Amino acid sequence: EGVAKRMTQKKLNTISKLDIDCIVLICPFCGIMYDRYQSLIAAESDKGYKIPVLYYPQLLGLALGIETQKLGFDTNSVKVDELLERMGF
């Protein structure tokens, strides 16, 4: 966990400086690190990360017109409501 957490923190630092709306992932372990651990890493490093994380199947579901309530966004640790609103959902 230590190496993965350090690598994730380094990447979050880089990502947070970019003009992005979210991170889209396919890897379940990456999802754990970038979504679930984001607040822990932020607290340990005094950073205010709030980068929404979407899984590729969630994004694909949106593109296919599946209702947001059926795509599991309620399980995302970093809330995606504002992002979905900006996307028109």
N, CA, C and O of each residue as an XYZ file, in Angstrom:
356
protein
N       0.824     -1.198      0.000
C       0.000      0.000      0.000
C       0.863      1.254      0.000
O       0.482      2.242     -0.628
N       1.994      1.259      0.668
C       2.818      2.455      0.779
C       3.300      2.984     -0.556
O       3.191      4.179     -0.829
N       3.833      2.103     -1.394
C       4.332      2.523     -2.706
C       3.178      3.001     -3.574
O       3.279      4.042     -4.224
N       2.089      2.254     -3.588
C       0.928      2.630     -4.400
C       0.358      3.971     -3.949
O      -0.028      4.800     -4.772
N       0.310      4.175     -2.636
C      -0.224      5.433     -2.114
C       0.673      6.610     -2.485
O       0.181      7.680     -2.841
N       1.983      6.414     -2.401
C       2.919      7.484     -2.782
C       2.804      7.805     -4.271
O       2.814      8.972     -4.664
N       2.694      6.768     -5.090
C       2.546      6.987     -6.531
C       1.234      7.713     -6.835
O       1.193      8.603     -7.684
N       0.181      7.333     -6.145
C      -1.114      7.978     -6.345
C      -1.047      9.434     -5.927
O      -1.579     10.302     -6.620
N      -0.399      9.716     -4.803
C      -0.265     11.100     -4.349
C       0.502     11.924     -5.375
O       0.109     13.049     -5.684
N       1.574     11.386     -5.896
C       2.365     12.102     -6.903
C       1.508     12.408     -8.136
O       1.549     13.514     -8.674
N       0.739     11.420     -8.568
C      -0.119     11.623     -9.740
C      -1.248     12.603     -9.438
O      -1.590     13.426    -10.287
N      -1.833     12.528     -8.240
C      -2.879     13.479     -7.870
C      -2.333     14.900     -7.829
O      -3.020     15.838     -8.233
N      -1.108     15.069     -7.344
C      -0.485     16.396     -7.351
C      -0.391     16.937     -8.767
O      -0.708     18.100     -9.016
N       0.043     16.098     -9.689
C       0.171     16.513    -11.085
C      -1.194     16.798    -11.695
O      -1.392     17.831    -12.334
N      -2.127     15.884    -11.497
C      -3.467     16.024    -12.066
C      -4.162     17.275    -11.537
O      -4.853     17.961    -12.289
N      -3.987     17.579    -10.259
C      -4.681     18.718     -9.652
C      -4.245     20.051    -10.250
O      -4.952     21.049    -10.110
N      -3.101     20.082    -10.907
C      -2.607     21.312    -11.537
C      -3.136     21.489    -12.959
O      -2.942     22.538    -13.573
N      -3.799     20.465    -13.472
C      -4.311     20.495    -14.836
C      -5.769     20.940    -14.851
O      -6.472     20.838    -13.846
N      -6.205     21.427    -15.985
C      -7.593     21.858    -16.144
C      -8.422     20.667    -16.628
O      -8.736     20.555    -17.813
N      -8.767     19.784    -15.695
C      -9.537     18.589    -16.045
C     -10.854     18.587    -15.286
O     -11.000     19.257    -14.263
N     -11.797     17.834    -15.794
C     -13.091     17.711    -15.126
C     -13.167     16.476    -14.244
O     -13.849     16.480    -13.219
N     -12.467     15.421    -14.640
C     -12.527     14.176    -13.886
C     -11.424     13.237    -14.355
O     -10.704     13.516    -15.313
N     -11.317     12.124    -13.654
C     -10.429     11.030    -14.041
C     -11.342      9.875    -14.447
O     -12.299      9.562    -13.739
N     -11.053      9.242    -15.581
C     -11.818      8.072    -16.016
C     -10.894      6.865    -15.961
O      -9.801      6.875    -16.528
N     -11.350      5.825    -15.268
C     -10.526      4.639    -15.044
C     -11.240      3.366    -15.467
O     -12.469      3.307    -15.508
N     -10.456      2.363    -15.775
C     -11.000      1.026    -16.037
C     -10.527      0.040    -14.967
O     -11.185     -0.971    -14.719
N      -9.403      0.328    -14.342
C      -8.764     -0.574    -13.385
C      -9.411     -0.452    -11.995
O      -9.434      0.646    -11.437
N      -9.931     -1.537    -11.425
C     -10.540     -1.477    -10.095
C      -9.569     -1.021     -9.002
O      -9.963     -0.267     -8.113
N      -8.309     -1.465     -9.053
C      -7.354     -1.039     -8.029
C      -7.086      0.461     -8.144
O      -6.991      1.156     -7.132
N      -6.966      0.955     -9.368
C      -6.780      2.398     -9.564
C      -7.984      3.158     -9.018
O      -7.845      4.241     -8.449
N      -9.163      2.578     -9.200
C     -10.369      3.202     -8.672
C     -10.319      3.334     -7.165
O     -10.712      4.361     -6.611
N      -9.841      2.309     -6.509
C      -9.693      2.367     -5.053
C      -8.717      3.473     -4.678
O      -8.997      4.282     -3.793
N      -7.587      3.505     -5.342
C      -6.554      4.483     -4.985
C      -6.985      5.916     -5.303
O      -6.819      6.806     -4.468
N      -7.535      6.151     -6.494
C      -7.877      7.517     -6.896
C      -9.200      8.002     -6.323
O      -9.358      9.201     -6.094
N     -10.131      7.131     -6.090
C     -11.424      7.551     -5.560
C     -11.478      7.383     -4.045
O     -11.650      8.365     -3.323
N     -11.336      6.175     -3.563
C     -11.515      5.910     -2.140
C     -10.395      6.491     -1.272
O     -10.655      6.955     -0.162
N      -9.176      6.469     -1.757
C      -8.052      6.945     -0.953
C      -7.769      8.433     -1.153
O      -6.926      8.998     -0.457
N      -8.457      9.068     -2.088
C      -8.167     10.464     -2.393
C      -8.296     11.368     -1.169
O      -7.437     12.219     -0.939
N      -9.346     11.197     -0.391
C      -9.528     12.050      0.790
C      -8.474     11.762      1.850
O      -8.016     12.684      2.525
N      -8.081     10.506      2.009
C      -7.030     10.145      2.964
C      -5.695     10.766      2.552
O      -4.991     11.348      3.378
N      -5.360     10.640      1.293
C      -4.112     11.221      0.782
C      -4.155     12.735      0.913
O      -3.154     13.355      1.271
N      -5.305     13.338      0.626
C      -5.445     14.791      0.741
C      -5.236     15.244      2.180
O      -4.563     16.246      2.423
N      -5.804     14.518      3.130
C      -5.669     14.881      4.542
C      -4.226     14.759      5.014
O      -3.745     15.592      5.782
N      -3.542     13.726      4.556
C      -2.152     13.515      4.964
C      -1.198     14.526      4.342
O      -0.125     14.784      4.887
N      -1.580     15.097      3.211
C      -0.669     16.004      2.509
C      -1.152     17.448      2.524
O      -0.557     18.305      1.870
N      -2.222     17.728      3.259
C      -2.809     19.073      3.326
C      -3.196     19.608      1.955
O      -3.101     20.810      1.704
N      -3.628     18.729      1.077
C      -4.107     19.126     -0.246
C      -5.622     19.007     -0.254
O      -6.188     18.187      0.469
N      -6.263     19.802     -1.049
C      -7.724     19.777     -1.126
C      -8.244     19.060     -2.351
O      -9.039     19.615     -3.109
N      -7.802     17.831     -2.552
C      -8.264     17.092     -3.724
C      -9.762     16.840     -3.644
O     -10.277     16.422     -2.608
N     -10.438     17.092     -4.722
C     -11.855     16.743     -4.886
C     -12.067     16.417     -6.362
O     -12.983     16.938     -6.998
N     -11.216     15.556     -6.895
C     -11.248     15.226     -8.314
C     -12.220     14.066     -8.520
O     -11.972     12.959     -8.043
N     -13.327     14.313     -9.227
C     -14.274     13.223     -9.472
C     -13.617     12.093    -10.264
O     -12.806     12.331    -11.158
N     -13.982     10.872     -9.918
C     -13.443      9.689    -10.588
C     -14.618      8.891    -11.148
O     -15.541      8.525    -10.420
N     -14.568      8.630    -12.443
C     -15.583      7.807    -13.092
C     -14.933      6.523    -13.571
O     -13.791      6.518    -14.031
N     -15.672      5.448    -13.457
C     -15.232      4.205    -14.080
C     -15.702      4.231    -15.528
O     -16.767      4.768    -15.832
N     -14.912      3.655    -16.409
C     -15.262      3.639    -17.829
C     -16.683      3.112    -18.069
O     -17.416      3.706    -18.860
N     -17.097      2.026    -17.419
C     -18.474      1.558    -17.634
C     -19.530      2.604    -17.245
O     -20.601      2.651    -17.851
N     -19.238      3.437    -16.243
C     -20.171      4.504    -15.876
C     -20.261      5.532    -17.002
O     -21.354      5.961    -17.370
N     -19.118      5.923    -17.544
C     -19.090      6.892    -18.638
C     -19.782      6.319    -19.876
O     -20.546      7.017    -20.543
N     -19.516      5.069    -20.175
C     -20.165      4.405    -21.302
C     -21.677      4.356    -21.089
O     -22.451      4.588    -22.018
N     -22.086      4.056    -19.872
C     -23.513      4.036    -19.552
C     -24.174      5.382    -19.797
O     -25.286      5.445    -20.319
N     -23.488      6.469    -19.418
C     -24.015      7.807    -19.689
C     -24.174      8.027    -21.187
O     -25.198      8.535    -21.644
N     -23.155      7.640    -21.946
C     -23.189      7.812    -23.403
C     -24.323      7.006    -24.037
O     -24.882      7.412    -25.056
N     -24.657      5.877    -23.439
C     -25.725      5.023    -23.963
C     -27.112      5.436    -23.465
O     -28.118      4.841    -23.851
N     -27.157      6.464    -22.602
C     -28.436      6.970    -22.125
C     -29.003      6.256    -20.916
O     -30.184      6.413    -20.608
N     -28.197      5.484    -20.231
C     -28.664      4.799    -19.021
C     -28.837      5.829    -17.903
O     -28.007      6.725    -17.746
N     -29.896      5.702    -17.142
C     -30.172      6.640    -16.054
C     -29.019      6.666    -15.053
O     -28.447      5.627    -14.724
N     -28.689      7.854    -14.580
C     -27.563      8.002    -13.649
C     -27.766      7.181    -12.379
O     -26.796      6.698    -11.794
N     -29.018      7.018    -11.946
C     -29.298      6.263    -10.729
C     -28.923      4.789    -10.873
O     -28.708      4.104     -9.872
N     -28.843      4.302    -12.095
C     -28.537      2.894    -12.338
C     -27.049      2.638    -12.568
O     -26.644      1.495    -12.779
N     -26.232      3.694    -12.530
C     -24.810      3.552    -12.867
C     -23.885      3.516    -11.652
O     -22.664      3.502    -11.808
N     -24.448      3.501    -10.455
C     -23.641      3.321     -9.252
C     -22.848      4.534     -8.803
O     -21.870      4.392     -8.069
N     -23.251      5.730     -9.231
C     -22.512      6.921     -8.817
C     -22.593      7.156     -7.313
O     -21.739      7.833     -6.741
N     -23.614      6.600     -6.674
C     -23.741      6.752     -5.225
C     -22.634      6.023     -4.473
O     -22.428      6.278     -3.286
N     -21.918      5.119     -5.142
C     -20.811      4.406     -4.493
C     -19.477      5.124     -4.658
O     -18.491      4.748     -4.024
N     -19.434      6.157     -5.505
C     -18.196      6.920     -5.665
C     -17.916      7.702     -4.385
O     -18.819      8.332     -3.835
N     -16.693      7.667     -3.915
C     -16.330      8.401     -2.695
C     -16.302      9.902     -2.938
O     -16.825     10.676     -2.137
N     -15.692     10.311     -4.041
C     -15.685     11.725     -4.417
C     -16.977     11.959     -5.190
O     -17.217     11.318     -6.213
N     -17.797     12.864     -4.710
C     -19.108     13.099     -5.307
C     -18.974     13.598     -6.747
O     -18.100     14.405     -7.062
N     -19.857     13.099     -7.607
C     -19.808     13.439     -9.030
C     -21.027     14.255     -9.471
O     -21.192     14.514    -10.663
N     -21.875     14.660     -8.535
C     -23.111     15.374     -8.873
C     -22.852     16.633     -9.698
O     -23.513     16.858    -10.711
N     -21.901     17.446     -9.272
C     -21.595     18.689     -9.987
C     -21.086     18.394    -11.399
O     -21.458     19.077    -12.354
N     -20.247     17.387    -11.524
C     -19.735     16.982    -12.833
C     -20.878     16.533    -13.735
O     -20.956     16.949    -14.891
N     -21.759     15.694    -13.219
C     -22.889     15.210    -14.011
C     -23.785     16.361    -14.443
O     -24.298     16.363    -15.562
N     -23.973     17.332    -13.569
C     -24.786     18.498    -13.906
C     -24.145     19.288    -15.047
O     -24.831     19.710    -15.977
N     -22.827     19.485    -14.971
C     -22.123     20.200    -16.052
C     -22.194     19.432    -17.368
O     -22.159     20.026    -18.446
N     -22.295     18.100    -17.270
C     -22.391     17.259    -18.462
C     -23.824     17.195    -18.997
O     -24.066     16.630    -20.064
N     -24.762     17.769    -18.262
C     -26.149     17.793    -18.708
C     -26.996     16.638    -18.220
O     -28.026     16.334    -18.822
N     -26.583     15.985    -17.139
C     -27.346     14.854    -16.591
C     -27.965     15.216    -15.260
O     -28.643     14.390    -14.649
